[in-house]
Amino acid sequence: MTITAITPEVDRLKERLKATWMAGDYDRFSRYLERGAREFYEHLPHIPGAKLLDVACGSGQLALLAAKDGLNVSGVDIAKNLVERARSRAQEQGLQIRFEEGDAEALPFGDAEFDVVASLIGAMFAPRPNLVAAELLRVCKPGGLIAMANWTPKGFVGQMFKTVSNFIAPSGMPSPVLWGEETTVRERLGLGVSDLRLVRRHYAFAYPFPPADVVEVFRLYYGPIHQAFLALDADGRNSLRRELEALWASHNRAGQDRTTVYAEYLEVIGTRA
């Protein structure tokens, strides 16, 4: 389903999404994911002094890495509390980064403003992907770089989302993991890119505790899982917990007392036409 018109239904959906990403504590959750963020960043072609936009930046994970490298960095996210936390983190580290509250479907920046427009597991969750694609292209300079990391449908996170969807009614938006399909990405970016490289990679979820505790981390701090548990009654919560624990345990490569799971994502790197 593709949603393009601005309607009360879209407004309500946006408010639910904003509430979802403001729930829990994504900043705390993301600290376990810093290794994968660095690996994604290091795969990007580096342009000294480039202007980089981090779309759906969360608490600044990718933006902070780029600013430490001397890039001119901006970040945008729909969740006000995450933008505030990102600003605090930048200030604590003595970094000059412009963070704005805003929507990936209507970015608060000018045309062709950035040399690099990147989104690490973020813009894929916006409900109108064609608008997201158009905005990523609009704010990128010709010859600049469009970069995304998107969970794939058949990868671990895709399976986790599918498990949750068995308990929760559909959101009314296209599946975010469609951004992890090569054909879909080519269709959405279309003629806006002159070159497009798509590579499947693996993001390491590594925790110094067992799978059951990992599920608890997701329940407490990761907005979508946090909200899913809140929407269920006691029996539903117990059933969801059991299924998620079984999923994590079946993919764990670290033994009983630790957890390491490799989640497939599609790395998207394109040149703005």
N, C-alpha and C positions, 0 to 999 in steps of 0.2 A: 504494500500500500504506500502511495506517495502522497504526502500532505503538502500543499503549497499555499493555499489561501490562509489569511489570518482570520480566524473564527473564534468564537467563545470556547469551542472545544479545544482548539490549539492552545489558547491562553490557559485553560485549566490544565492541560497536559504539561505545559511549561512550568506552571506553578508546582505540580507534583514532582517534576524532575528536579526543580530547584530545591524543594524540600528534601528529596531523596539524597542529593549530594551534600546538603548541609547537615544531614543526620550523621550520627556516629562521630568519628574523629578521623577523617581521611589523612590528615597530617601524620598522626601516630601510625596509622595503617601503612602509609607509604614508606616509612622508614625501613621496613623490611624489604623494600623493592628497589633500593638504591643501586644495587649492583646491575640489575637489568636496565635501569634508566641510563647508567653510564655506558653500558654496552651499546644501546641504541644511539646515544649521542656520538660515540666514537665511530660509528658506522657512517655518519654524515660527512660529506665533503666539507672541509673547513675553509671558510673564507675570512681571513683576518679582518677584524673591525666591522664585520657584517652586521646589518640590522636583522635581528631574529625575533619572530613572534611565536610565542608558545601558546597555542590555542587549547582551551580547556586545561589550564595549567595547574589546577589543584593548588597545593600549597607551595608550588614553585620548584618542584623537583628538577625538571629539565632546564628551566630558566636559570636557576642558580649555577648549574654546571656551565652553561654557556657564558654567563656573566663572569665567572672566574677565569674563563679563557680570553676575556677582553672584548667579547662581542657586545654590541649595543642592543640590549634585550628589553622586550616588552612581554607581558603575559596577560591573558584574559581568561576569566572563568565566570560561570553563571552563579556560583555559590559565594555570597558575600563574605561569609566567615573564612573561607579558604583564601580569598583574595587578601583579607586582612592578615591572615597567618603568613602568607607568602611575603607580604610587605615587611612583617616583623622579622622573618628569617633573613631577608635581604639586608635589613638594617643591622641585625646582629652580626652579620658577616662582612659589613662594610661595603656592600655592593649597591650600585646604582641601577635599579631595575624599575621600569614603569609597569605597575600592575593595575588593571582595570576590571571592574565588574562588567560583564557583557556576555552576549549570546553568540555562539559559534555560527548561528544562522544570520546574524546581522552584526558583523564585527565593527567596533567603534573606532575604525582607522581608515585612512585615506586609500585611494587606489594606488597600486604599485608602490607601497610604502616600505616593503621589507624585501631583503635579499633572500631570507630563509623564512618559510612559514611551516612550523612543525607542530605535530600533535601526538603526544605519547599516550595511547590508550585513553583518549579524551573525547575528541570531536565525534568519534564513532557513536556516541550515545545520544547525540542530538536527534530529534524526531523527524526532521526533514532533510535527509542526506543530500538531496540535489541542491538545496540552498547552501548547505555546508560546503559542498564542493565548489559552488560558484563563489562563495566568500573567500575560501582559501586561495583560489585563483585570482580574485579581484585585488587582494591586498599584496600580492606577490609581484615583484618586478619582472618584466620579460627577461628570460635567461636566469631567473632566480630559481630557488629550490623549494619544492613542496615535499614534505616528509611526514609520514605517519607510521605508527605502529598500531595494528588492529588485531584483536583476538579473532581467531578463525572458528568457524562453526564446529569443526570436528576436534579441535584442540581441547585441552583440559578445561579452560575457562568456558568454552562453548558448552561442554558437557555439564559444568556446574550450573550455568544459566538454565540449561534445559531441565536439570533436576529441580531447580527452584520454580520454573514455570509450570511444573506438574502440580504445584500447590497454590499458585497465585494466578488470578485471572489475567489475560493478555493486557498489555499496556495501551494498545491502540496505536502503536507506532511500529515502523519496520524493525525487524530484528537488528540490533547493533552489529552482530557478528557477520552480517552481509558485507560489511566493510573489510572482512577478512577473506573475501573471495576475489580472485584475480579478475575474473570477467566483470564483476560488479564494479570494481575500482576503475577498470578501463572505461566502462560505460559512463561512470559518474564524472571522471575527470576529462574524458573525451579529447577534443581538439585543443583543450586548454593546456595540454602538456605536449612538448615536442619529443620528449624521451621519457620512458617510464620503466623503472627497474622494480620488479616485485620478487622478493625473496622471503621464503618461510624460515623463520628462526624460532628459537626457544628462549623463553623468559624464565629464569630460575626463581621459584618461590622457595626460600630457604629459611627455616625457623629452628631455633634451638630447643624445641619442645615437640611432643607427639601430635599426630593429626587431630585428635579430639580437641586439643588446645588451639590448634590453628582455626578450626571451625568457630571456636569461641571468639578468637580475634576478629574474624570476619563478622560474626554476629554483633559484636560490640562496636566495631569501628568502621566497617565498610558499608557505606550508605545503602546500596541496593539490598544487601543481605540483612542488614539491620532492620530495614523497613519491611522486608518479607516476613521476618520473624514476628514483628509487631502486629502484622495483619492476620496472624493465625491464632487459633485457640490453643489450649495447652496440648491437646492431642496432636494437632497439626505441627506445632513447634517441635515436639518430641520426634515425630516422624521425619520432619525435614532434617533435624539434627542427625538422626541415625543415618539417613541417606547420604548427607554430606560427609559425615565421618567415614562412611564406607568408601565413598568416592576418593577422598584424600588418601585413605589407607591403601587402597588398591593401586594408586599411582606413586606412592612414596618410595623413594630410592635411598633413604637414609637410615633405615632401621627403626626400632620401636620408640626410642626416646628423642628422636629428632625427625624433622620433616624436610624433604627436598622433593619438589615436584616441578617438572618442566612443562610449561604451558606454551603451546604454539601460537605465534602471532605472524601476521603478514607485514613485512617491512616494505613500505611504499616510498620510493624516492623518484621524483619526477622533475623535469626541467620545464619551467613556465614558458609556454610558446610566445 
